[in-house]
Amino acid sequence: MAQLQTNTIRVYAIDPTKNHDQCMQMLADAGIYVVADLGEPKNSINRDSPQWNQAIYQRYTAVVDNLSKYTNTLGFFAGNEVTNMANNTEASAFVKAAVRDVKAYIVQKKYRPLGVGYATNDDDQRTELAQYFNCGDPSASIDFWGYNIYSWCGQSSYRESHYEERTREFSTYNVPSFFAEYGCNTKGAREFDEVEALYGDQMTKVWSGGIVYMYYQEANDYGLVSVGSDKKATKLPDFTALSSQIAKVTPSGVAMSAYSPTNRPQACPKQDNAWSASEKLPPSPNNAVCSCMVQSLNCTANSDISDDDLQTNFDYLCDPNNGNYCSGILANGSTGVYGAYSMCAPEERIAWAFNAFFMDQTKNNPKNTDPCNFKGAAKKQTAKANGDCRNVVNQAGDGGTGVITGAPAATGGSSGGSSAATTGAASALIVPGFNAGMLQMAAYITVAALIGASMVLL
């Protein structure tokens, strides 16, 4: 990596229960920074059925906890190509909620300034995506923007690859932007001619460099090196080509003392056929709120409820044709309507629906003599809601659609990097306002540490 003049790598799915001291120190010794994705394939925001819930929040904050102590951690991606078509743009509301809550968590934990961004692909929603994550309340806006772009393929040019067009579009963007992935391989061996453009005068005024995809060779044939059974890395032709191109560029940058951005945040995109995400975001996950809700129920889920029973009962109880039993647990990123408990765990959300059905049947259908059974998936309990919990339940209301403005304290992700992540979610977060120092720090750490020659003059 050092031979490639690498100064930043992107990692996609670290294990936050492991200790990464040795690896991070080796990277630091080589002058290499790390940008880490917060999600992993089984625990991230799904574009087809988006949620922002306790489990995902725990995963994200665990990664923050694990990596925040390293001085060569640059920041985090709260999502990667989540929205990629017009029919899944509402998922971006959930990702933006993740940006908001992770930023707040970093402040709450008193960690040093660490940026939280988003990595997008180069699709038809590129303009709306860039606007959406940069608009509105600064506490929920991204600190940097990553662009996964593969439009320079084979023998191309600044104009033919649409680099010129993208550069013009981002010339007014007010947070640092860089290529979070680049290096098309659809037209044979990669020559990396785009490196000259990316680090040339036309682009360095707008872009803060880029990260080549990817280091290790896999089946997709994007690797710069291959690792054999002896665990040693062997350089591939792509490594040699990239090294040659990087050696030719001498980008100029901006001294930190002279960095004074004047661009302003974007206006939020209008909702239409191409963009459906609401400016209203899902509630912050809070395990204490969910616990209070479950304690307040007369009918709850059995602790050993199976995934099949969860799905079957969700399908029945949340079908509007069968009644209004899920208003407090559903979330709609297009309408901006979110149940107060929509961020709870599936077992907690189904408990709320069980209880809604139970209360309705008890009042209106005396013929149903066992409305809290659901073929053994549910059970009765003595409802309890005292003190702070009573306040939470009252704010949510009987329908579960109220806004909870105060809540009992809750825990975050994991601590350290040598033990398993603990269960937790956001407390009643104090969401930070705009901090110019954070913006400048994000600009500094991003611009100074992307692959290739440095672009900030210290």
Secondary structure, 3 states (H helix, E strand, C coil): CHHHCCCEEEECCCCCCCCCHHHHHHHHHCCCEEEEECCECCECCCCCCCCCCHHHHHHHHHHHHHHCCCCCEEEEEEEECCCCCHHHCCHHHHHHHHHHHHHHHHHHCCCCCCEEEEEEECCCCHHHHHHHCCCCCHHHCCCEEEEEECCCCCCCCCCCCCHHHHHHHHHHCCCCEEEEEECCCCCCCCCCCHHHHHCCHHHHCCEEEEEECCCECCCCCCCCEEECCCCCEEECHHHHHHHHHHHHCCCCCCCHHHCCCCCCCCCCCCCECCECCCCCCCCCCCHHHHHHHHHCCCEEECCCCCHHHHHHHHHHHCCHHHCCCCCCCCEECCCCEECCCCCCCHHHHHHHHHHHHHHHHHHHCCCCCCCCCCCCCEEECCCCCCCHHHHHHHHHCCCCCCCCCCCCCCCCCCCCCCCCCCCCCCCCCCCCCCCHHHHHHHHHHHHHCCCCCCCCCC
